[in-house]
Amino acid sequence: MDCYPCPDPMTSTPHVYEVRPRNDHRGFRLISDVLPFGSLWYSTPDDAIDFAKHRSRAHDAVISVYDAAGKLIENTRTQGRFQRALRATFLSLTTKKVIL
């Protein structure tokens, strides 16, 4: 059964996260559209980054860390574990040579 247009299983939009200091200087906010409430509060930026990586373990993610002035400090890209396994399986299936 063919579908038209078939979605490409090798591509997906990455989850995008922003880590910004709170206005009241009491920690950091993790902001993303993929979070159920829009943003979460963390005491350190490392905790926010770790949660974003954990939350996106099955998806590619882009995590951007900003300072209080809005200047980009760090930009991290992670690749989802499930997608890596899917790509490896797909590549191994498509690159096998048939010997007759």
N, C-alpha and C positions, 0 to 999 in steps of 0.2 A: 504494500500500500504506500503510495507516494503522497507526500503532502506538498502543497505549493502555497506560498514559499516556505521551505523548510528552515527552521531556525538552526543556526550554526552552533553546535554544542561547544565549540572551542572559543567562542567569544561571549563576553558578558560585560556589562558596565560595572566598573569598580565601585565599591562603597567609598564615599568621600567623607572624611572626618576632619574637624578643626579642633585644636586645643588652644584655648585662649584664657588668659588670667581673668578672674572675676573682677567686676568693678569695685567691689567692697574689699578687695585684696585678701580674701579668705579662701584661697585655693584656685582651682582651674576648672573651666567648663569644657566638656567634650560635647561638641555640636555635630549633628548629622541628621539627614533625612531618614536614615535607616533605623534610628533609635526610636523606641516606642513613644517617648515623651519629648523628643526633639533635642534635649540636652541633659547631661548628667554632671554632677559636681564631684571633683576629686581634690585631694590635698596636695598632690604633686603631679607634674605633667607626665612622669613615668608611669604612674598608675593609670592615667587616662589612655596613654598609648598602649599599655598592656591590655586594657579592656578592649580597645578598638581592634587590636590584633586578634584577641580571643573571639570577639563577636563576628569577625570577618574571616574566620579560619577556613570557611568553604568558598570564599569569594576573594577576588583581588581587592586590595584596599589602598587608598592614598590617604596618608595621615599628615596633616600640616600643622606645625606648632608656630604660634605667633606670640610676640611680646605685647606689652601693654600699649605700645604705640601703633600696633597693627602691622609691624614689620615681620616678614617670614623669617623664622629662625632655623627651622628644620623641616624637611619634606621627606617622608618615608613612604616607599612603595612596598607592599607585601603581596605575595602570590598565594592564593588559597591552596591548601593541601589537596583538597578533593580535585580541583582543576588540574593540578600537577599530575595526579595519578591518572586522571581521565586523558590528559594529553599524552602521557607516556604510553598508555594502553592503546590509544588511537594510532600513535606513531608506530608502535610495534606491530600493529595489525596491518598498517598500510605499507610498511617497508619490508615485510617478509617476502622472500623470493620463493617462487614455486619451482621446484626441481622435478623435472619429468624424466 
